[in-house]
Amino acid sequence: MLLREPVDVRHRGGRGGGGGTGRVAAVHTGGAQAVLQPEAGLARLRRPRLSSAPPSRHRSTTPNRRRATSGSPSPERRHRPREGAGFAAGEPGGPGGSAIGYVQSYAGIGYPAEVRARYDMVAVDPRGVAGSEPVTCLDGPGMDRYTRTDITPDDEKETTGLVAAYRTFAEGCGADSPRLLRHVSTVEAARDMDIVRAALGDEKLNYVGASYGTFLGATYAGLFPGRAGRLVLDGAMDPSLPARRLNLEQTAGFDTAFRSFAKDCVRRTDCPLGKAGTSPEQVGRNLKAFFGKLDARPVRTGDADGRRLTESLATTGVIAAMYDEGAWQQLREALTSVMKKNDGSGLLVLSDSYFERDADGRYSNLMFANAAVNCLDLPAAFDTPDEVRRALPAFRKASPVFGEGLAWAALNCAYWPVHATGEPHRIEAKGAAPIVVVGTTRDPATPYRWARALAGQLSSGRLLTYEGDGHTAYGRGSSCIDRTINAYLLRGTPPQDGKRCS
């Protein structure tokens, strides 16, 4: 989602569209076309997949705007120099998360009134995602088979089955979206954002990105440092790391989060993994032993399609709850139900939320776009099962509970139908305005060290630390974090580098 100071595009001379309600303003920028419908709040950006592509070969990106709540801007505000178009505030990460879905559902409650009054919020679904031209790979039943595949193979037969699942997924993506897969990189998405900025007539882009959205925002700043306005990167990724190192450090991040959950769990009377005084290590061993039982015998659920809870689905359900400490009670209840009543429904609900599967068995394109972007941005973490096997000791050390499964999960890009175009690289963005990089000390998905690393790479990086749990920090309950970020968004006052909040 992009935030911009409110302006009525119908009053912009030279932008087309005139002044009637609901008129369409068409803007041509660098071979691209953005079609803006200011009253509807929706727009379609069409641009060539490649700058050298013939006009007939276009792909589209869909921006969505949520108007600033302060009403129509005054003439003075409308025409004075402004901070500009894009504030991908609430860019929900993934990659593959829909910014449009986020702004439609959460912008009204996820941002304070002052920010909503100051900025229009413009959501842009990147290439391959949801409201854009979405990557498609498998139907619902195919995804059900894929997500229940054993990701901790015990023998050659199970390894062959896992590889077959990865091949089927990749071949499905290649068959359904063959040309699109070559053009969903983060660099291309960042260039698309700049076209949206220009189409909206703004000199600078103000942006709040979360998780993968931090990589997108940092990439934008690296490409267009002079056009970067007030950027906030929350739950930062480190662009300098190769895929295997990213996966290994993320595995350690999930272990850090699980240890925090374990300490909290054993202090409560309803913890099924241990009692008061049980160490996090023992809690992990207890959960791992339970996963082993599921590996041998999946358990029933209340699912209408008859799905059973497998080890893979249960592991995903636990991982899903690591993103938000607010889900820990739900996780305890789900674990109690499956461990004491042999009912896996609760963990299946958590797993489905992670994969974005609805009650009718339909999946969003989150997992399709996630693989498409990741496999194009970086060379594969592993090329063969033997490489995974050699890396297993390091992954098990990083997380005795999740390490093995997450190592095998990182094999997926080995079978991708197109070659990666990106490489690990540092981003400095020399000349950019201050860029606030937010890190949470026990973040599961984007370990805190990544925030330190990115803030150190950026020439104008300002590290803001949240000492706490969960994935990302802004809008999650820390008044210190929220005040600090809002001060930058509203007044342009960046935090002192190294500021810490709890």
N, C-alpha and C positions, 0 to 999 in steps of 0.2 A: 504494500500500500504506500502510495506517495502522498505526502502532505504538501500543500502549497497555500500561500496566503490567498484569500478569496479574491477572485476577479471574475468578471462576467465576460466570457470570450465573445459575446455578441457585440460588445462595444469596442472591439479591437479593430482599428482600421487596417485594411489590407489583409485580414485573415479570412475574409469571405463570410458568408452566412447572414449578413444583414442584421436585423434586430427583432425579428418575429419570435414569439415563444416557440421553443422546440426546433428552431432552425438548426441546420447542421453546418458546422464550420470545418472545412477541409484544409489541411495544412500539408504542404509538400516539403520534405526536408531530406536532402541527400539521397534521393532516389526512393525515399519511403513516403508513404501517405498515411496521415493520421486523420481519421474521421471522428470528429468530436460532436457529441450530442449533449450539450451542457445541461439541459433540463432533465433529460432522462438519466444522466449520470453515467451513461455507458459510452464507450467509444471503441473503435476498431482501428488498430494500427496495422497497416500492410507494408511490408518491405521485402526486398529480395532476400532469399536465403544467403546469397553472396552478393557483394557489392557489384560484381561483374556479371551477375545473372541477368538474362533477358527479362523484360517487363512481365512476361507471362508467368514467371516462376516466383511467386510470392508466398510468404508465410505470414501468419497474423498473430498479433499480440493484442489482448483485450485489456484496456485500462478501465477502471471503474472509479467514480468520484463520489465521495461523501462531502457535501458542502459544509463549509464553516458555519457554525451556529449563530454567528453574530449578525446574520441578515445580509442584505446586499451591501457591497462595499461602497464607501463614499467615493466621489470622483477623485478626491485627493489620493486615497489609498489605491484606487484602481490604476492610476497612471504614474505614481511615484515608482522609483526603482525598487524592485522587490527581491526577496531572497530566493524565490523560485520554486520550481515545479515539484520536484520529487522528494518526498519524504516517505520512503518506503516504510512508513511507520507501521509496525506490525507485520512486516514481511515475515511470514510464519516459518520460513526455513524449509527443511527437508534434506536436499532439494525435492521439490514436488508438491509442497504445500501451496494451497490456493490463497493468494493475497486477496483476491476478490471475495472469496468465501469468508475470509477473516474480517475484512472491513464491513461486510454486510451483517455479520453476526456479532462482532465484538467492539467495533470502533466506538460505538456510543457509550460503552461501559469500560473499555480498556484504556481510555485516555481521559485525563482530567478536562473539566469544562473549559479551562483557560486555553488549553492546546486546541481543543475542538473549535473554540471561538476564533482562534488566531489563524488556523490553517484549514484549507480544503484538504481532504484526504483522498489521494488518488491511488487506487490499487492497480497493480499491473501483474497479471499472471504471465510469468516468463514463457519462453518457447517450450512447447511440449507439455505445458501444465494446464489442466482443468479448462478454464474459460478461454485459453489461447487455443492453438491447434494441438490437442492433446495426443501424447503418445499412447497407443493402445497395444496390448500384448496378449492377454488371455481373458477368456470369459470367466464368469463367477465360478462354475464348477472347476475350471482349470486352475484358478487361483486357490480354491480350496485344496486341491491336490498338491499344489506347490507349497502352500504355507504349512501343511502338515508333514512335509518331507523331513525325514530324520537328518538333522544337521550335526549329529555326533556319531558318525559311522563307526561301527565296531569291527567291520571286516570288509573284504573287497566287494562283496555283493552290495552292502549298504553304501559303500563309496560310489560304486557304479550307479546306483539309484539316485544318489545326490547329484552326480555329474549329469545324469540324464535329465533331472529336473531343471538344472541350470541351462542346459542346452535347449530344452523345450521352451522355457521362458524367453531366452534370447532369440530363438527362431521365431517365436510368436511376435516379438517386438519388431524383428526385421521384416517379417511378412506384412504386418499391419501398418508400419510406419517407416518404410525403407529409406526414403529420402530425408525425412525429418530428422532421423537419428544422427545424421552428420552435422546438424546445425542447431544443437541445443546446448552449446557450451555456455559457461558462465561469462566468458568474454563477449559472446554474441548477445547474451541477455543484457549485459551492462551497456553495450552500444544501443540496444533497443531502448533502454531507459533514457539514454541521452536524447534519442529522437522524440520520446514522449515529452521530455523537458522542453526541447525546442518547439515542439508542436503546441505546447501550452504557452509559449512565449516567454519563458522565464530564463533569467541569466544563470541561476544556480539551482542545484538540486539539494533539497534538505531531505534527510533520509534516516529512518530508524529501521535497522534490520536485525533480526534475531536468528541465531543459529547459522544455518547455511546463508541466511540473508546477510550475515557479516562478511562472508566471502564475496558475495555479490556486491555489497557496498564498497568493500575495500578494493575490489577489482575496478569498480567505477572510478574511485578516487585515483587509482593508479593510472588509468587511461586518460582521465579528464580532471587533473588536480585543480585547475583553475575554475572549474565549474562545480566543484564540490562545495556545498554550503555547510549547513550544520548536520554532521553525520554522527549518529550514535549506533555503535555496533555491539550488540548485547548477546553474550554467549558466543564468544569469538572462536573462529577457526584459524589455524595457522597455515597459511598458504605455502609455506616453505617445506612442508613435510610430504614425503612420498606416501602412497596409499597404504602400504603395509605399516609404516610407522603411525599413520593416522589411526588405523584400525587397532593397533596395539595400545596406543595411548588412550583411545576411547574405551577399550576394554578395561584398562586400569581405572578410568573414570567411573564406569558402571560398578566396579568393585568398591570404590570409595563411597559411592552412593548407597550400595547395598549394606556396607558396614554401618553407615549412619542409620539406615532403616533397622538393621538388626539390633543396634543399641536401644533404639526407641521401642522396638517390638517387645523385647524381654522385660521392659519395665511395665508392661501392660498385662492384665490378667487374661486377655484373649489371644495371646501370642501362641500359635501352634508349633513354633520352631524352637522353643526353649523357655525357661523360666528365669526369674531374676538372678543375675549373676552369670548366666550363660554367655560365653565369649562370642564375639562376632564370628570368629573362626569356626566355632562349633555350630553356630546357627547356619553358617554356610555349608558345613558338612551335612547337617540334617536336611537342608533343602536339596543338596546335590544327591543325597541318597534317595530322596523322594522322586527326583527327576529320573533316577535310574529305574525305579519301579514303573514309572510311566513309560519308559523306553521299552520295557518288556511287556507291559499290559496297559494300553490307554484306557481311560475311564469314561463312563457315560456322561452326557450333559443333557440339558433340556432343549438342545438345538432342534429346530423344526426339520432340518435336513439330515438329522441323524449323525452329525459329526461327533466324534469322540475327542477327548482331550489327550493329545500326544505330548511327548516330552518337548518337542519343538514349540508347540502352541503354548504350553505352560511356561516355558522359558520366556517366550515373547510377552506373555501376560505379566510376568514379574518385572521384566525390563520396562514395560510400559509404565508401571507404577513408580519406577525410579525417577521419572521426569518431574514429578510433582509430589511433594510430601503430603499434600492434601489427599492423595490417593492411597496413602499407607493403610488407613483403616479399611478401605475397600479391599486392599490386598490381603490384610490379615483375615478378613471375613472369607475371602475366596479360598485362601489356603486352608483355613479351618474346615470349610465345607468339603473340599476335595480330600483332605487328609483324614478327616474323621467321619465323613458321611459318604465318601466315594462319589461325590457330585462335582464334576468339573465345570459347571456352568459359569461360576464367577470368574475363573481364570480365562475361560473362553471369551467372556465379555471384554475383559481387559485386552486380550490378544486381538479381538476384532477391532477394538478402538485404535490400536496401533496400526493395523493394516487398513483402516477405514473401510471396513466391511459393514454393510447395513443389515437389518433384520431380514431383508428379502434376498440376501445372498449376493448383492451387488457390491463391487469394490469401486472406490474412486480410482483415479489414475495416479495416485500418490506413489505407489511402489514402482509403477512403470516409468514415470518421470524421474524418480529417484535414481534408478539404475541407469537410465539414459544419460542423465547429466553427469553422474559420478564416473561412469565408464568412459565418457568422452573427455572429462577434465583431467584425468590422471591415468597413467598406465596401470594395468591391473596389479593388485597387491600380490597375487599369486598366479602363476601360469599353469601349474599342474597340482594334482593331489599330493604328490611327493613333496613339493615345496611346502604345502600346508603341514604335512606330518613333521617335517624338520623344524617348523616354527612352533609346533604345539607346546613344547616346554616353556617357551617365553610367554605364550598366551595364557597357559595355565598358571604361571607365576603371577602374571598381571591380575588374573581373576580365577581363583579355584572354582568358582561357581559358574561363571559365564565364559571363561576363556576358550574352552574347546569349541563350543558352538559358534562363538564370534569369529574364531579363526577360519572355520569351514565356511561361514557365511561370506567371508571376504574373497572366496574363490569365484564368485558369480561373474565378475567382469572378464574372466579368462575366456569365456565362450561368447563374448559380445560380438555382434556382427560387423561392427565398425571399429577402426583403430582409434585410440585416444589421440587427441590433438593438443592437449595441454601437458604441461610439466610442472613439477613443484618449483616455486619461485618466491622470492621475497617481494613485498610490495612496500615502497617507500612513499609514494605520492608527494614528492617534493613540491612545495608551493601551495598545498591544500590548507584550508582553514583547520583549526583544531578538530581532531577526530576523537570522540570519546569512545573508548573500548571498555566494555563492562565484562567482568569475569566473576563467576560465583565459585567459592572455594570448594564446594562439594558438588559441582555440576556433573551429572553423569555423562552427558552426550558430548559436551565441549569442555574438556578438562581445563581447570583454571590456568595451567601453564600455557595454554594456547592464547589466552587473553594477554598474558605477560609478553609472550613472543610477538604477537601482532602489534601491541602497543609499542614494543621496542623497535619493530621494523619501520613503522610509519613515522615519517619525519616530524609530524605534528600530533602524534598519538598521545592521548591522556588516559592512563589506566585508572579505572574506577572499580573498586573491589567490593563485592558483597560477601560477607562471611555468613554462609548459610547453605541450605539444601535446595535442590530442584534445578531445573534447566531454565536459564536466563533469570533476570532480576527485576527489570522494569515492570511496574504495574503488578507486582506479586506480593505486596504487603510491606515493603521496607519504605518508610516515609523518607528516610535519608537518601536512598537511591532515587526515589521519585522526585524529591525536591531538587536534587542535583541535576538530573536530566532535564526536568522542566525548566530550570533556570537557563540552561543552554538553549533549549528550543524556543523559549519565550523572549529571553533577553540577550542571548548570544554570549552568556557568561559561562565559559567552560570550567570544569573542576580543576583543581590543582592535581597534577600528575601524582598518582599514588594514593589518592584519597580512599579511605576504607569506610564501609557502612556495615551495619548489622541489622 
